[in-house]
Amino acid sequence: MSAIVVACNTATVAAIDALRASTSLPIIGVEPAVKPAFRISKQRKVAVLGTPVTAQSPRLNQLIGLWKSDSQVSIMSSDTLAFDIDAWPETEDKIKQTINVLSQDMLAQNIDTLVLACTHYPLVKHLFVQALGSECRNY
């Protein structure tokens, strides 16, 4: 059996419906792990960090609406982080600076669970862990 895998959150939110309408092949997309994040958040404060296209997508908002229950959600985005990760290691300092700025905002909001809603972001998960500390879980 053949299938198409859309291994990118941004591509999934932008094109999966059109892809599914154009072929009879199964289309498998990647979506942010909001369901487990909402379930494990102790303080009910979750941040979802994606690219601007993902962060502004109706699909992400529908997914959040389906699972958030009584959680407070902060949808965040970075215009440059995914591109900078592609250019690693030359951009390591810029990546650390971006993550520190985002993390300071999350810490100010008492976020206890972070959804890494871009397939690039887990590549630098260790930097989020360093910036946020062990009190914030990353998915």
C-alpha positions in Angstrom: 0.0 0.0 0.0 1.2 3.5 -0.8 0.6 6.6 1.3 1.8 10.2 1.5 3.3 11.5 4.7 3.3 15.3 5.2 6.1 15.5 7.9 5.7 19.1 8.7 3.1 20.9 10.9 3.1 24.0 8.7 2.6 21.9 5.5 -0.1 19.9 7.2 -2.2 23.0 8.3 -1.6 24.7 4.9 -2.3 21.8 2.5 -3.5 18.5 3.9 -7.2 19.1 3.1 -6.3 20.0 -0.6 -4.0 17.0 -0.8 -6.7 14.6 0.6 -9.2 16.0 -1.9 -6.8 15.4 -4.8 -5.9 11.8 -4.4 -7.3 8.5 -3.1 -4.0 7.7 -1.4 -4.0 7.9 2.4 -2.5 11.2 3.5 -0.9 11.3 6.9 -0.1 14.6 8.5 1.7 15.9 11.5 -0.2 17.8 14.2 1.0 19.4 17.4 0.8 17.3 20.5 -1.8 19.4 22.2 -4.0 16.6 23.5 -1.2 15.0 25.7 0.0 18.5 26.7 -3.4 19.5 28.1 -3.8 16.2 29.9 -0.5 16.5 31.8 -0.4 20.2 32.5 -0.5 20.6 36.3 -1.2 24.3 36.3 -3.4 24.2 33.2 -1.1 26.7 31.5 0.1 25.5 28.1 2.1 27.3 25.4 2.0 26.1 21.7 5.0 27.3 19.8 4.9 27.0 16.0 5.7 28.8 12.8 3.5 31.8 12.1 1.5 29.8 9.5 0.8 27.1 12.0 0.1 29.5 14.9 -2.4 31.4 12.9 -4.1 28.4 11.3 -7.8 27.5 11.9 -6.7 23.9 12.1 -4.6 24.5 15.2 -7.3 26.6 16.8 -9.8 23.8 16.2 -7.4 21.2 17.7 -6.9 23.4 20.7 -10.6 24.0 21.1 -11.2 20.3 21.0 -8.8 19.4 23.8 -8.1 22.5 26.0 -10.9 22.0 28.5 -10.1 24.4 31.3 -6.5 25.1 30.3 -5.2 28.6 29.5 -3.4 28.5 26.1 -0.8 30.8 24.8 -0.2 30.4 21.0 3.3 31.6 20.2 5.4 31.8 17.0 8.8 32.6 15.7 9.4 34.0 12.2 13.0 32.7 12.2 13.6 29.7 14.5 12.9 26.9 12.0 15.1 28.6 9.3 17.8 29.2 11.9 17.7 25.5 12.9 18.2 24.6 9.3 21.4 26.7 9.3 22.8 25.1 12.5 25.6 25.3 13.7 26.3 28.8 12.2 23.1 30.2 13.8 23.5 28.6 17.2 23.9 31.9 19.1 20.8 33.3 17.3 18.8 30.2 18.1 19.8 30.4 21.8 18.8 34.1 21.9 15.4 33.4 20.3 14.7 30.5 22.7 15.7 32.7 25.7 13.3 35.5 24.6 10.4 33.0 24.0 11.2 31.2 27.3 11.2 34.5 29.3 7.7 35.2 28.0 6.6 31.7 28.9 8.1 31.9 32.4 6.3 35.2 32.9 3.0 33.5 32.1 3.8 30.6 34.4 3.6 28.1 31.5 4.2 24.6 32.7 3.8 22.7 29.4 5.2 23.6 26.0 4.1 22.1 22.7 6.8 22.2 20.1 4.5 22.6 17.1 7.2 22.5 14.4 9.1 19.4 13.5 12.3 21.4 13.6 11.9 22.5 17.2 12.6 19.1 18.9 16.1 19.3 17.4 16.8 22.1 19.9 14.6 20.8 22.7 17.6 20.7 25.0 17.9 24.4 24.7 14.3 24.9 25.7 14.9 22.6 28.7 17.9 24.7 29.7 16.0 28.0 29.3 12.7 26.8 30.9 14.0 24.5 33.6 12.6 21.2 34.7 9.3 22.7 35.8 8.1 23.1 32.2 7.5 19.9 30.1 8.1 20.0 26.4 6.1 18.0 23.8 
